[in-house]
Amino acid sequence: MMHRSFKMMVLPLLSLISLISLTACSYLPTASTSPIQQLEQIQNIEAIPNTKTNLATLSRSNNGCLIQFTGYFDGGESTETWYFKNDQLKKASSETYQYVVNQNHLAGTSKPMIDSKTRRATTFDIQNPDVTNNFNKLKSHFSPNALAQCS
């Protein structure tokens, strides 16, 4: 009899737990990823500080546009990311890494390996006129047709 009452208690409890977990999963918001569409890419623009090579990419998502500018130096690389919408700068940041010393390049590329322990992140003050000027100068390298898709 004890065995039977245990089953009678456990089975409804397991059913209730299953029902709650299924209901919770159906009500949890799903992470929506907005597709990023590359609009234009340019190489080796004039930039300060001077870089060996650089690459700037203008992309669009549902939330606006972004420019990623990566400069490659002798000892490392730095990537600036500029988010804007309707010609209004929303946020900007950079990440800088040094290359691993005396290491082979990544397989299949000529790019040196970055040392993740040397990561230095900076958030730019978008109210600073120098930052705004840098953004506008970088943006000026892209075609008007590509930039028009960010409005």
Secondary structure, DSSP 4 states (H G I P E B T S, - for coil): -HHHHHHHHHHHHHHHHHHHHHHHHHHSPPPP-PPPEEEEEEES---SS--SEEEEEEEEETTEEEEEEEEE-SSEEEEEEEEEETTEEEEEEEEEEEEPTT-PBPTTSSPBPEEEEEEEEEE--TTSHHHHHHHHHHHTTS-HHHHHTT-
